[in-house]
């Protein structure tokens, strides 16, 4: 089973990444930041975790307010560095541990956390600002990650207690993962700061010290504070420290702090810490019961013939083709595909297998590959097929034979809208 080897807590202010990128280690203003991360670098080198589970918040870079979720788990196998306005930082993408993230996603949903999930989104300074200080990354990072994006910028946001409870569920999820891997939890954010309004520049070093003490010794006390309490004590943006409670909830009740620093050079109190568990290993029979709990909702579905639940694993495998087909809702992409399909395939970097399935309109093969039916529906609408053509193809029947199984054999339909031409299958019958 997987095991949690400890946790790292760190601020994620862009100050950290700025100092790193501009080689400020010898500047006395910036040097304390570099010194703060040296024990973390040594700890990671010693523990050699296979995966860092990183709790962060995006700064309206890859996640905009058109769809803003409370807890959004990355399920991808790679994460690039986001461009936040002045070009992306010169860092390589970091590998994602997709199987672990898929398992955690199943577990959190089974524990009734209504999660969102993401792929194909770059991570901003909330993740990469501290990560670039924590690990060497030339030519590549020594660890994989699983990122959890917490929506703390648009109220209502998760409560401190909800973050704590999610952390407790996260521990069960990680420790029930069947592979023998080691995981370190990384909490980012804070400490005190406010970056908007007339109160911008607010700091509270006394609160920062108290918070660091409570997160170690009495985290439950922190779960009792409201967002207004956090804003009053540490600034409205400083309320993001509730993300540390996800980390703390995933650790044992008693922990050992082996490193801590604090530095306030400008607008944000910058803290680092390392914690290790003081707990016995989880019990095998408990892990087995929890695995049954995770899989209960889909248990037995594999026995249903011709049924392919659209899981995270299938979504990841078919993502490129699903994205290509989803873009058929864009008029320009739609027109380009119809006029120059091979060029459109190449631009989307579809594999030859993927291209062949689209060329043949092989509906069954695409479903089995990992394409969502609702992407097939869009392809059919653009290329002149009805939904019933798809159904017939998936069952290996002619349209005529399939229609014989319907109550209304003449009821063909499609999701095509006003841009679609008259389809041959939709011509009105001449009056008798």
CORCORJO-V718412 format. One record per backbone hydrogen bond with DSSP energy under -1.0 kcal/mol. CO is the residue of the C=O (numbers start at 0). NH is the residue of the N-H. E is the energy in kcal/mol with one decimal. If there is no record, write none. Layout:
BEGIN
co=CO nh=NH e=E
co=CO nh=NH e=E
END
This chain:
BEGIN
co=2 nh=182 e=-2.7
co=5 nh=184 e=-2.1
co=6 nh=274 e=-2.7
co=7 nh=186 e=-2.7
co=8 nh=272 e=-2.1
co=9 nh=188 e=-1.0
co=12 nh=15 e=-1.7
co=13 nh=17 e=-2.6
co=14 nh=18 e=-2.4
co=15 nh=19 e=-2.0
co=16 nh=20 e=-2.8
co=17 nh=21 e=-1.7
co=18 nh=23 e=-2.4
co=19 nh=22 e=-1.6
co=23 nh=26 e=-1.7
co=26 nh=30 e=-2.7
co=29 nh=32 e=-1.5
co=29 nh=33 e=-1.1
co=30 nh=34 e=-2.3
co=31 nh=35 e=-1.8
co=36 nh=40 e=-2.5
co=37 nh=41 e=-2.3
co=38 nh=42 e=-2.4
co=39 nh=43 e=-2.6
co=40 nh=44 e=-2.2
co=41 nh=45 e=-2.1
co=42 nh=46 e=-3.1
co=43 nh=47 e=-2.6
co=49 nh=143 e=-2.1
co=50 nh=183 e=-2.4
co=51 nh=145 e=-2.1
co=52 nh=185 e=-3.4
co=53 nh=147 e=-3.1
co=54 nh=187 e=-1.7
co=55 nh=149 e=-2.5
co=63 nh=66 e=-1.2
co=69 nh=150 e=-2.5
co=70 nh=115 e=-2.4
co=71 nh=148 e=-3.2
co=72 nh=117 e=-2.2
co=76 nh=95 e=-1.6
co=78 nh=93 e=-2.5
co=79 nh=122 e=-2.6
co=88 nh=90 e=-2.3
co=93 nh=78 e=-2.3
co=94 nh=144 e=-2.2
co=95 nh=97 e=-1.3
co=96 nh=100 e=-2.2
co=97 nh=101 e=-2.6
co=98 nh=102 e=-2.0
co=99 nh=103 e=-2.8
co=100 nh=104 e=-2.5
co=101 nh=105 e=-2.1
co=102 nh=106 e=-2.3
co=103 nh=107 e=-2.9
co=104 nh=108 e=-2.0
co=105 nh=109 e=-2.2
co=106 nh=110 e=-1.6
co=107 nh=112 e=-2.6
co=108 nh=111 e=-1.8
co=112 nh=114 e=-1.6
co=115 nh=72 e=-2.8
co=117 nh=74 e=-2.4
co=122 nh=81 e=-2.5
co=123 nh=126 e=-2.0
co=123 nh=127 e=-2.2
co=124 nh=128 e=-1.2
co=126 nh=130 e=-1.8
co=127 nh=131 e=-2.0
co=129 nh=132 e=-1.2
co=129 nh=133 e=-1.5
co=130 nh=134 e=-1.7
co=143 nh=51 e=-2.4
co=144 nh=96 e=-2.0
co=145 nh=53 e=-1.8
co=146 nh=73 e=-3.0
co=147 nh=55 e=-2.5
co=148 nh=71 e=-2.7
co=149 nh=151 e=-1.3
co=158 nh=162 e=-2.0
co=159 nh=163 e=-2.1
co=160 nh=164 e=-2.5
co=161 nh=165 e=-2.3
co=162 nh=166 e=-2.1
co=163 nh=167 e=-1.8
co=164 nh=168 e=-2.0
co=165 nh=169 e=-2.7
co=166 nh=170 e=-2.1
co=167 nh=171 e=-1.5
co=168 nh=172 e=-2.3
co=169 nh=173 e=-2.8
co=170 nh=174 e=-2.6
co=173 nh=176 e=-1.5
co=176 nh=1 e=-2.1
co=178 nh=180 e=-1.6
co=180 nh=2 e=-2.1
co=181 nh=49 e=-1.4
co=181 nh=50 e=-1.7
co=182 nh=4 e=-2.4
co=183 nh=52 e=-2.7
co=184 nh=7 e=-3.0
co=185 nh=54 e=-3.3
co=186 nh=9 e=-2.5
co=191 nh=268 e=-1.7
co=192 nh=237 e=-1.6
co=193 nh=200 e=-2.9
co=196 nh=199 e=-2.0
co=198 nh=201 e=-1.4
co=203 nh=207 e=-2.3
co=204 nh=208 e=-2.1
co=205 nh=209 e=-2.1
co=206 nh=210 e=-3.3
co=207 nh=211 e=-2.2
co=208 nh=212 e=-1.7
co=209 nh=213 e=-2.7
co=210 nh=214 e=-2.9
co=212 nh=216 e=-2.8
co=213 nh=217 e=-1.9
co=217 nh=220 e=-1.2
co=218 nh=222 e=-1.1
co=220 nh=223 e=-1.0
co=221 nh=224 e=-1.1
co=225 nh=229 e=-2.2
co=226 nh=230 e=-2.5
co=227 nh=231 e=-2.6
co=228 nh=232 e=-2.5
co=229 nh=233 e=-3.0
co=230 nh=234 e=-2.0
co=233 nh=192 e=-2.5
co=236 nh=239 e=-1.7
co=237 nh=240 e=-1.6
co=238 nh=241 e=-1.8
co=239 nh=242 e=-2.3
co=240 nh=243 e=-1.7
co=241 nh=244 e=-1.3
co=242 nh=245 e=-1.1
co=242 nh=246 e=-1.1
co=243 nh=247 e=-2.6
co=244 nh=248 e=-2.3
co=245 nh=249 e=-1.1
co=247 nh=250 e=-1.3
co=253 nh=277 e=-1.6
co=255 nh=275 e=-2.2
co=258 nh=273 e=-1.9
co=260 nh=271 e=-1.6
co=262 nh=269 e=-3.4
co=269 nh=262 e=-2.2
co=270 nh=10 e=-1.9
co=271 nh=260 e=-2.3
co=272 nh=8 e=-2.5
co=273 nh=257 e=-2.2
co=273 nh=258 e=-1.0
co=274 nh=6 e=-2.8
co=275 nh=255 e=-3.0
co=282 nh=286 e=-2.2
co=283 nh=287 e=-2.2
co=284 nh=288 e=-2.0
co=285 nh=289 e=-2.1
co=286 nh=290 e=-2.2
co=287 nh=291 e=-1.9
co=288 nh=292 e=-2.0
co=289 nh=293 e=-2.4
co=290 nh=294 e=-2.1
co=297 nh=300 e=-2.0
co=299 nh=302 e=-1.7
co=300 nh=303 e=-1.8
co=308 nh=310 e=-1.9
co=310 nh=314 e=-2.7
co=311 nh=315 e=-2.7
co=312 nh=316 e=-2.2
co=313 nh=317 e=-2.5
co=317 nh=321 e=-3.0
co=318 nh=322 e=-2.9
co=319 nh=323 e=-2.0
co=320 nh=324 e=-2.4
co=321 nh=325 e=-2.7
co=322 nh=326 e=-1.8
co=324 nh=327 e=-1.5
co=325 nh=328 e=-1.8
co=326 nh=329 e=-2.2
co=329 nh=333 e=-2.7
co=330 nh=334 e=-2.5
co=331 nh=335 e=-2.3
co=332 nh=336 e=-2.6
co=333 nh=337 e=-2.1
co=334 nh=338 e=-2.2
co=335 nh=339 e=-3.2
co=339 nh=343 e=-2.3
co=340 nh=344 e=-2.5
co=341 nh=345 e=-2.2
co=342 nh=346 e=-2.4
co=343 nh=347 e=-1.6
co=344 nh=349 e=-2.1
co=345 nh=348 e=-1.2
co=350 nh=354 e=-2.6
co=351 nh=355 e=-2.5
co=352 nh=356 e=-1.8
co=353 nh=357 e=-1.7
co=354 nh=358 e=-2.9
co=355 nh=359 e=-2.4
co=356 nh=361 e=-2.6
co=360 nh=362 e=-1.7
co=361 nh=365 e=-2.2
co=362 nh=366 e=-2.0
co=363 nh=367 e=-2.5
co=364 nh=368 e=-1.8
co=365 nh=369 e=-1.5
co=365 nh=370 e=-2.6
co=371 nh=374 e=-1.8
co=371 nh=375 e=-1.4
co=372 nh=376 e=-2.2
co=374 nh=378 e=-2.3
co=375 nh=379 e=-2.8
co=376 nh=380 e=-1.9
co=377 nh=381 e=-1.8
co=378 nh=382 e=-2.1
co=379 nh=383 e=-1.2
co=379 nh=384 e=-2.3
co=385 nh=389 e=-1.2
co=386 nh=390 e=-2.2
co=387 nh=391 e=-2.4
co=388 nh=392 e=-2.3
co=389 nh=393 e=-2.7
co=390 nh=394 e=-1.6
co=391 nh=396 e=-2.8
co=397 nh=401 e=-2.5
co=398 nh=402 e=-2.6
co=399 nh=403 e=-1.1
co=401 nh=404 e=-1.8
co=402 nh=405 e=-1.4
co=407 nh=410 e=-2.3
co=409 nh=411 e=-1.5
co=412 nh=386 e=-3.0
co=416 nh=419 e=-1.4
co=422 nh=425 e=-1.5
END
